[in-house]
Amino acid sequence: MDRLSAVLDAWALIAFLRDEPAADRVRQAMEAGAAASWVNLGEVLYVEARRQGERRAEEAVEALAVFLDARPAERDAARRAGLVKARGGLSYADCFAVATAEELELPLLTGDPEIVGLQRAGLQIEDLRR
């Protein structure tokens, strides 16, 4: 993907898959170019596998990945996420979403209350619960 407009976390991707109220905004972001960490896609996988079974969850995540710049959890990404985690208050998976948004200098779209309340210099968060 050449042009990106936002980073999506697991909360946003699950809202999209379940056609929740935030789904339209997530769809707009994906159409404009959105990124997500594979760690967050893995989170979507386990949440949806518990809800609808592994096969359907895997199909859903693979379909999502086609429309995203799916970012691998390589050394630098893990380092950045680890430094976010060191400040406390977030799950490690959420730290990958934050670190991805900071790396790409893009807004993070989420409705996760732990992330929405986060204060970090330079990090833009769009609360999808509104």
NORMOVEN-V681662 format. One record per backbone hydrogen bond with DSSP energy under -0.5 kcal/mol. NH is the residue of the N-H (numbers start at 1). CO is the residue of the C=O. E is the energy in kcal/mol with one decimal. If there is no record, write none. Layout:
nh=NH co=CO e=E
nh=NH co=CO e=E
This chain:
nh=5 co=33 e=-4.0
nh=6 co=33 e=-1.1
nh=7 co=107 e=-2.6
nh=8 co=35 e=-2.8
nh=9 co=109 e=-1.4
nh=13 co=9 e=-2.1
nh=14 co=10 e=-2.9
nh=15 co=11 e=-2.2
nh=16 co=12 e=-1.9
nh=17 co=13 e=-2.4
nh=18 co=14 e=-2.3
nh=19 co=16 e=-1.4
nh=20 co=15 e=-2.7
nh=23 co=20 e=-2.6
nh=24 co=21 e=-0.6
nh=26 co=22 e=-2.1
nh=27 co=23 e=-2.7
nh=28 co=24 e=-2.3
nh=29 co=25 e=-2.1
nh=30 co=26 e=-2.5
nh=31 co=27 e=-2.5
nh=32 co=28 e=-1.8
nh=33 co=29 e=-0.9
nh=34 co=67 e=-0.5
nh=35 co=6 e=-2.3
nh=36 co=69 e=-1.7
nh=38 co=71 e=-3.0
nh=41 co=37 e=-2.0
nh=42 co=38 e=-2.3
nh=43 co=39 e=-1.7
nh=44 co=40 e=-2.1
nh=45 co=41 e=-2.2
nh=46 co=42 e=-2.2
nh=47 co=43 e=-2.2
nh=48 co=44 e=-2.7
nh=49 co=45 e=-2.5
nh=50 co=46 e=-1.6
nh=51 co=47 e=-1.0
nh=52 co=48 e=-3.4
nh=53 co=49 e=-1.7
nh=57 co=53 e=-2.0
nh=58 co=54 e=-2.8
nh=59 co=55 e=-2.2
nh=60 co=56 e=-2.2
nh=61 co=57 e=-2.5
nh=62 co=58 e=-2.5
nh=63 co=59 e=-2.1
nh=64 co=60 e=-2.3
nh=65 co=61 e=-2.5
nh=66 co=62 e=-1.0
nh=67 co=63 e=-0.6
nh=67 co=64 e=-1.6
nh=68 co=65 e=-1.1
nh=69 co=34 e=-2.5
nh=70 co=68 e=-1.3
nh=71 co=36 e=-2.9
nh=71 co=69 e=-0.7
nh=74 co=72 e=-1.3
nh=78 co=74 e=-2.8
nh=79 co=75 e=-2.3
nh=80 co=76 e=-2.6
nh=81 co=77 e=-2.6
nh=82 co=78 e=-2.3
nh=83 co=79 e=-1.9
nh=84 co=80 e=-1.7
nh=85 co=81 e=-2.6
nh=86 co=82 e=-1.7
nh=87 co=83 e=-0.6
nh=87 co=84 e=-1.1
nh=88 co=85 e=-2.1
nh=95 co=91 e=-1.8
nh=96 co=92 e=-1.1
nh=96 co=93 e=-0.6
nh=97 co=93 e=-1.3
nh=98 co=94 e=-2.3
nh=99 co=95 e=-2.8
nh=100 co=96 e=-2.3
nh=101 co=97 e=-2.3
nh=102 co=98 e=-2.5
nh=103 co=99 e=-2.6
nh=104 co=100 e=-2.4
nh=105 co=101 e=-1.0
nh=106 co=101 e=-1.9
nh=107 co=5 e=-0.6
nh=108 co=124 e=-2.8
nh=109 co=7 e=-3.0
nh=109 co=107 e=-0.6
nh=110 co=108 e=-0.6
nh=110 co=126 e=-2.2
nh=115 co=112 e=-0.6
nh=116 co=112 e=-3.0
nh=117 co=113 e=-1.6
nh=118 co=115 e=-2.0
nh=120 co=118 e=-0.6
nh=123 co=120 e=-2.1
nh=124 co=122 e=-0.6
nh=126 co=108 e=-2.6
nh=127 co=125 e=-0.6
nh=128 co=110 e=-3.3
nh=128 co=126 e=-0.7
nh=130 co=127 e=-1.0
